[in-house]
Amino acid sequence: MIKQDEELDKLEEDIRKLKNKYDQFFTGIIKIPPSFERHQLESYIHELSKQKMRDNTRRFRFNTVLSRYNQFREMWARKMREREEGPLDYRRRQAALSAPEPERERHAPPPPRVTSGAADPYVRMTPGANGEQIRQLFDAIEREHAKLGKLPNLTLEQLAVMVQKQTEIVRDKYHVHTVAFRVETVDGKVKLKAKPLQD
């Protein structure tokens, strides 16, 4: 149980320090992102989240701090994509996603409740695929967990192993080369779905 407010004080201070590190990274003061500090912080968050907080005030404070941290994570992920794609390309893509729908589409039946994500959420895994596809899936998992106010329950390396195993199973079962994956939220749980694609 979290008995001392000092633990939550430490969490807030660690988040503040990590945000300052990322600010320095994005402004070019430091050359590499603070991945080690982020890993330490998220390990600490994981330890706190496993404790039982019977005090409603502390539980509310913890959830508030966690929600704010998830907002920072989304901001950092967006800025990282801007660095990779260039801010102009990123803004164009975001503008295209937020463009008004045609009249016909606005009156179309609503999509199924079970799924969430982009219009084409599938990530295709082919023989010899590089780590970019895994990164896309992991980013999608992070986004879905952030919407739920949670942290991902697996690492990038664990996801890569999981995808490789599922890919082999689907290829052997359906005799295909390409397997597509998507991330969706069902009843408050983030899930990874696979389907075979005919070549």
matplotlib code that plots the C-alpha trace (Angstrom):
import matplotlib.pyplot as plt

x = [0.0, 1.2, 1.4, 3.4, 2.6, 6.4, 6.1, 3.6, 5.8, 8.7, 6.7, 5.6, 9.2, 10.6, 8.0, 9.0, 12.7, 11.9, 9.9, 12.8, 15.1, 12.8, 12.5, 16.3, 16.4, 13.8, 15.6, 18.9, 20.6, 21.1, 21.6, 19.8, 16.4, 16.3, 15.3, 17.1, 15.4, 12.0, 12.5, 13.3, 10.3, 7.9, 9.3, 8.5, 5.0, 4.5, 5.6, 3.2, 0.3, 0.6, 0.1, -3.4, -4.4, -7.3, -7.1, -9.3, -7.4, -4.1, -5.7, -7.2, -3.9, -2.1, -4.6, -4.3, -0.5, -0.6, -3.1, -0.8, 2.2, 0.3, -0.4, 3.4, 4.0, 1.6, 3.3, 6.7, 5.6, 4.1, 7.3, 9.4, 7.3, 7.6, 11.4, 11.3, 8.8, 9.4, 6.8, 5.3, 4.6, 3.2, 0.8, -0.4, -1.2, -3.0, -5.0, -6.0, -7.2, -9.3, -10.7, -14.6, -16.2, -18.1, -21.9, -22.4, -19.9, -21.5, -24.8, -23.2, -23.9, -21.7, -18.7, -18.8, -18.3, -15.6, -12.8, -10.8, -8.0, -7.2, -9.2, -6.6, -5.2, -3.6, 0.2, 1.4, 4.2, 6.0, 9.1, 12.1, 10.1, 12.2, 11.5, 9.4, 6.3, 6.8, 7.3, 4.0, 2.2, 3.8, 2.9, -0.7, -0.7, 0.7, -2.0, -4.8, -3.5, -3.1, -6.8, -7.5, -5.2, -2.8, 0.7, 1.5, 1.8, 4.6, 7.9, 8.8, 11.0, 8.2, 5.8, 8.4, 8.5, 4.7, 4.2, 6.8, 5.1, 1.7, 3.0, 4.5, 1.3, -1.0, 1.4, 1.5, -2.2, -3.4, -0.3, 0.2, 3.3, 1.8, 0.0, -1.7, -2.0, -4.2, -4.6, -8.1, -9.8, -12.5, -14.4, -11.6, -8.8, -6.2, -5.8, -3.7, -5.5, -3.9, -5.4, -3.9, -3.6, -3.7, -0.7]
y = [0.0, 3.5, 4.8, 7.9, 10.8, 11.0, 8.2, 10.2, 13.3, 11.4, 10.2, 13.7, 14.9, 12.1, 12.9, 16.6, 15.7, 13.4, 16.1, 18.5, 15.9, 15.4, 19.2, 19.4, 16.5, 18.1, 21.5, 19.9, 20.4, 16.7, 14.4, 11.2, 10.7, 9.9, 6.3, 4.9, 7.5, 6.8, 3.0, 3.7, 5.9, 3.4, 0.6, 2.7, 3.4, -0.3, -1.0, 1.6, 0.4, -3.1, -1.7, -1.5, 2.1, 2.1, 5.8, 7.4, 10.7, 9.0, 6.7, 9.8, 11.6, 8.6, 8.3, 12.0, 11.9, 8.8, 10.5, 13.6, 11.3, 9.5, 12.9, 13.6, 10.2, 11.0, 14.4, 12.8, 10.2, 12.9, 15.0, 11.9, 11.2, 14.9, 14.5, 11.4, 12.6, 16.3, 18.7, 19.7, 16.1, 15.3, 18.3, 17.4, 13.9, 15.1, 17.6, 14.8, 12.7, 15.6, 16.7, 16.8, 13.6, 13.6, 13.8, 10.2, 9.0, 11.1, 9.3, 5.8, 3.3, 3.6, 1.2, -1.8, -0.9, -3.4, -1.8, 1.3, 2.8, 4.3, 3.6, 1.1, -0.2, -3.4, -3.7, -6.3, -8.7, -10.3, -12.6, -10.4, -7.5, -5.1, -3.7, -0.7, -2.8, -3.9, -0.2, 0.7, -1.9, -0.9, 2.7, 1.7, -0.3, 2.7, 4.9, 2.5, 2.1, 5.8, 6.2, 3.9, 5.7, 2.8, 1.8, -1.0, -4.4, -5.5, -4.2, -3.7, -6.8, -8.9, -7.7, -8.7, -12.3, -12.5, -11.2, -13.7, -16.6, -15.6, -15.0, -18.4, -20.0, -18.2, -18.9, -22.6, -22.8, -20.9, -21.4, -17.7, -15.5, -12.3, -11.9, -8.7, -7.4, -4.8, -3.3, -2.9, -2.3, -4.7, -4.2, -2.1, -4.5, -3.8, -6.8, -7.8, -9.5, -11.4, -12.4, -14.1, -12.3, -14.1, -13.2]
z = [0.0, -0.7, 2.9, 2.3, 0.1, -0.5, -3.0, -5.1, -4.6, -6.0, -9.0, -9.8, -9.5, -11.7, -14.4, -14.2, -14.6, -17.5, -19.2, -18.9, -20.4, -23.4, -23.8, -23.9, -26.5, -28.8, -28.6, -29.4, -26.1, -25.7, -28.6, -27.6, -26.0, -22.3, -22.8, -19.7, -17.4, -19.0, -18.5, -14.8, -14.4, -16.0, -13.9, -10.8, -12.1, -12.6, -9.0, -7.7, -9.8, -8.3, -4.8, -3.2, -2.6, -0.2, 0.4, -2.2, -2.2, -3.0, -5.6, -7.3, -7.2, -8.6, -11.5, -12.2, -12.3, -14.5, -16.9, -17.2, -17.9, -20.6, -22.2, -22.2, -23.8, -26.6, -27.1, -27.2, -29.7, -31.9, -31.8, -32.6, -35.6, -36.6, -36.4, -38.6, -41.2, -41.0, -39.4, -42.8, -43.9, -40.5, -40.5, -44.0, -42.9, -39.8, -41.9, -44.3, -41.4, -39.9, -43.3, -43.5, -44.6, -47.9, -47.5, -48.4, -45.7, -43.0, -43.4, -43.7, -40.9, -37.9, -37.7, -35.4, -31.7, -31.2, -33.2, -32.9, -35.0, -38.4, -41.6, -42.6, -39.3, -40.6, -40.6, -43.1, -42.1, -45.0, -45.0, -44.3, -42.9, -40.8, -37.4, -38.7, -38.8, -35.2, -34.2, -35.9, -34.0, -30.7, -31.3, -31.9, -28.7, -26.8, -28.2, -27.3, -23.7, -23.4, -24.2, -21.3, -19.0, -18.8, -19.8, -22.3, -20.6, -22.8, -24.3, -27.9, -27.8, -26.3, -29.0, -31.7, -30.3, -30.1, -33.6, -35.0, -33.3, -34.5, -38.0, -38.2, -36.9, -39.4, -42.3, -41.6, -41.1, -44.1, -46.4, -47.1, -47.0, -45.7, -42.4, -41.4, -37.8, -36.2, -32.7, -31.4, -28.0, -27.0, -23.7, -22.3, -23.3, -26.0, -28.3, -31.2, -34.1, -37.0, -40.4, -43.4, -46.7, -50.0, -52.2]

ax = plt.figure().add_subplot(projection="3d")
ax.plot(x, y, z, "-o")
ax.set_aspect("equal")
plt.show()
